[in-house]
Amino acid sequence: MDFEYTQRSKNLQTQVADFMDKHIYPQEKAYQEFNEQHLWQNFPELESLKEKAQAAGLWNLFLPKNYGHLSPGLTNLEYASLAELMGRVPWSSEVFNCSAPDTGNMEVLAKYGSPEQQERWLTPLMQGKIRSAFLMTEPAVASSDATNIETSIVEEGDEYVINGRKWWSSGAMNPHCKIYIVMGKTDPNADRYTQQSMVLVPADTPGVKVIRPLKVFGNVDSPEGHAEIELKDVRVPKENIILGPGRGFEIAQGRLGPGRIHHCMRLIGAAQRALELMCKRVNQRVAFGKKISDFSSIRQDIAQSRCDIEQARLLTLAAADKIDRFGVKGAKDLIAMIKIVCPQMTCNVVDRAIQAHGGMGVCQDTPLAQMWVYGRIIRLADGPDEVHMYQLGRNTVKQYNTL
Ligand SMILES: Cc1cc2nc3c(=O)[nH]c(=O)nc-3n(C[C@H](O)[C@H](O)[C@H](O)COP(=O)(O)OP(=O)(O)OC[C@H]3O[C@@H](n4cnc5c(N)ncnc54)[C@H](O)[C@@H]3O)c2cc1C
């Protein structure tokens, strides 16, 4: 693997970094204050920021070049450093139309959607006009094993009728969220991995009821939110099924690869910024007669964080490169590795930065608390750590099974 970024990637890195300096960092405080005061409303400057990013060509950069005319033409490897820059300010990804869960959902539609589904939903998503949610997890069953999902999708005439209860539907509280990708079972008697299907459900379909926003460590995470949603006799036309009945598991595997690596790329950016903030802070403060940066335990923390970030970054670049060359399936072990490593790494690095900031580290005056939460939730979302370890362990052992 060539570790040198391409010239195109370097140029875009400069452009994204300049955009962040000029348009994103200066808005951080205002964004936070607006969200504290206005529940489930989008920051008023967001649309004009999106227009600026689009005009600068910094738009949909996540969609790799194998999607042809839909893609701006980057590889996953080229995108990695750009997503890292966006991860320095968690909400900034949306400005570039590169935010979760939309990137994963757009990739599903680009990869598996019919031309009609693409025109109806992918086009406005790629234009940044609407947002989307992915409804897989259910409160009643251990959803880290997706074969447990119980929501029923029953064929009736030229419609599917959906019944079930979902939760942790990220983004579903956002007023711009207009479409859900819902996973359920079309045939509970089929083989374990072909019982599931995915259907497109417009958010305003009768029978869809948003029950409540779930709190994450006491915060509702407005304006995206994570909704609990009831689906009661929800009817959609049969054309809304993606790829066909029984293909849900296959789509889930295809979706979660890109979704996971994008989170990892952003997490590395968050960790990198946390380290930079930590270094600046300990250079400025004096305790017990010397700069905090002169204490050896602090230097060790800084050195350890730098090692942790660089290891995670290189592993993530290796995963991106492997996806580019062998597809998500060919890169599955590396994707599991980064999903295990990056969220925990972010928690560790950010925790050291919080400690070095003293009380300031846990309050709203730095983005550190929010970054720690981001790392912590990704240890669960898109598959808990243990599940990735379970599967990676299984794949690894298998390689040496000579019996
Ligand atoms: C903030 C946030 C956002 C989310 N966004 C979405 C979303 O947009 N859409 C969506 O569908 N879901 C979403 N999720 C749900 C997330 O994907 C699930 O929480 C996760 O898959 C775990 O499922 P579960 O909560 O049912 O836990 P369970 O399946 O009940 O698992 C509980 C625990 O059991 C342990 N465990 C499970 N399997 C194993 C194993 N093989 N070996 C060892 N231990 C194991 C793990 O510690 C695991 O955390 C989100 C979750 C969070 C917290």
The ligand as a MOL file (V3000), in Angstrom:
LIG
                    3D

  0  0  0     0  0            999 V3000
M  V30 BEGIN CTAB
M  V30 COUNTS 53 58 0 0 0
M  V30 BEGIN ATOM
M  V30 1 C -26.5440 6.4430 19.7850 0
M  V30 2 C -26.9600 5.2300 19.0350 0
M  V30 3 C -27.3640 5.3540 17.7210 0
M  V30 4 C -27.8580 4.2410 17.0300 0
M  V30 5 N -28.3310 4.3980 15.7400 0
M  V30 6 C -28.9870 3.3620 15.1610 0
M  V30 7 C -29.6720 3.5380 13.9110 0
M  V30 8 O -29.6420 4.6250 13.3170 0
M  V30 9 N -30.3980 2.5060 13.4070 0
M  V30 10 C -30.4610 1.2950 14.0420 0
M  V30 11 O -31.1260 0.3940 13.5290 0
M  V30 12 N -29.7940 1.1000 15.2110 0
M  V30 13 C -29.0790 2.0900 15.7860 0
M  V30 14 N -28.4480 1.9130 17.0040 0
M  V30 15 C -28.5920 0.6320 17.6700 0
M  V30 16 C -27.3370 -0.1740 17.7780 0
M  V30 17 O -26.9100 -0.5920 16.5110 0
M  V30 18 C -27.6480 -1.3100 18.7350 0
M  V30 19 O -27.7990 -0.7450 20.0250 0
M  V30 20 C -26.5900 -2.3760 18.7530 0
M  V30 21 O -26.5730 -3.0740 17.5310 0
M  V30 22 C -26.7960 -3.3640 19.8930 0
M  V30 23 O -28.0870 -3.9030 19.8730 0
M  V30 24 P -28.9210 -3.8990 21.2320 0
M  V30 25 O -28.9730 -2.5080 21.7460 0
M  V30 26 O -30.2100 -4.5960 20.9760 0
M  V30 27 O -28.0350 -4.7110 22.2570 0
M  V30 28 P -28.0440 -6.2900 22.4630 0
M  V30 29 O -28.1030 -6.9900 21.1660 0
M  V30 30 O -29.0550 -6.6010 23.4880 0
M  V30 31 O -26.5860 -6.5160 23.0500 0
M  V30 32 C -26.2480 -6.0650 24.3500 0
M  V30 33 C -24.8180 -6.4030 24.6380 0
M  V30 34 O -24.6200 -7.7960 24.6230 0
M  V30 35 C -23.2640 -8.0610 24.3480 0
M  V30 36 N -23.1410 -8.9920 23.2200 0
M  V30 37 C -23.9600 -9.1300 22.1690 0
M  V30 38 N -23.4780 -10.0490 21.3070 0
M  V30 39 C -22.3160 -10.5040 21.8460 0
M  V30 40 C -21.3340 -11.4490 21.4470 0
M  V30 41 N -21.4330 -12.0960 20.2730 0
M  V30 42 N -20.2660 -11.6440 22.2720 0
M  V30 43 C -20.1590 -10.9900 23.4420 0
M  V30 44 N -21.0530 -10.0700 23.8580 0
M  V30 45 C -22.1090 -9.8360 23.0710 0
M  V30 46 C -22.6030 -6.7180 23.9960 0
M  V30 47 O -21.9510 -6.1940 25.1240 0
M  V30 48 C -23.8120 -5.8720 23.6360 0
M  V30 49 O -23.5680 -4.4820 23.7710 0
M  V30 50 C -27.9070 2.9880 17.6790 0
M  V30 51 C -27.4580 2.8650 19.0080 0
M  V30 52 C -26.9860 3.9580 19.6800 0
M  V30 53 C -26.5680 3.8060 21.1140 0
M  V30 END ATOM
M  V30 BEGIN BOND
M  V30 1 1 1 2
M  V30 2 1 2 3
M  V30 3 2 2 52
M  V30 4 2 3 4
M  V30 5 1 4 5
M  V30 6 1 4 50
M  V30 7 2 5 6
M  V30 8 1 6 7
M  V30 9 1 6 13
M  V30 10 2 7 8
M  V30 11 1 7 9
M  V30 12 1 9 10
M  V30 13 2 10 11
M  V30 14 1 10 12
M  V30 15 2 12 13
M  V30 16 1 13 14
M  V30 17 1 14 15
M  V30 18 1 14 50
M  V30 19 1 15 16
M  V30 20 1 16 17
M  V30 21 1 16 18
M  V30 22 1 18 19
M  V30 23 1 18 20
M  V30 24 1 20 21
M  V30 25 1 20 22
M  V30 26 1 22 23
M  V30 27 1 23 24
M  V30 28 2 24 25
M  V30 29 1 24 26
M  V30 30 1 24 27
M  V30 31 1 27 28
M  V30 32 2 28 29
M  V30 33 1 28 30
M  V30 34 1 28 31
M  V30 35 1 31 32
M  V30 36 1 32 33
M  V30 37 1 33 34
M  V30 38 1 33 48
M  V30 39 1 34 35
M  V30 40 1 35 36
M  V30 41 1 35 46
M  V30 42 1 36 37
M  V30 43 1 36 45
M  V30 44 2 37 38
M  V30 45 1 38 39
M  V30 46 1 39 40
M  V30 47 2 39 45
M  V30 48 1 40 41
M  V30 49 2 40 42
M  V30 50 1 42 43
M  V30 51 2 43 44
M  V30 52 1 44 45
M  V30 53 1 46 47
M  V30 54 1 46 48
M  V30 55 1 48 49
M  V30 56 2 50 51
M  V30 57 1 51 52
M  V30 58 1 52 53
M  V30 END BOND
M  V30 END CTAB
M  END
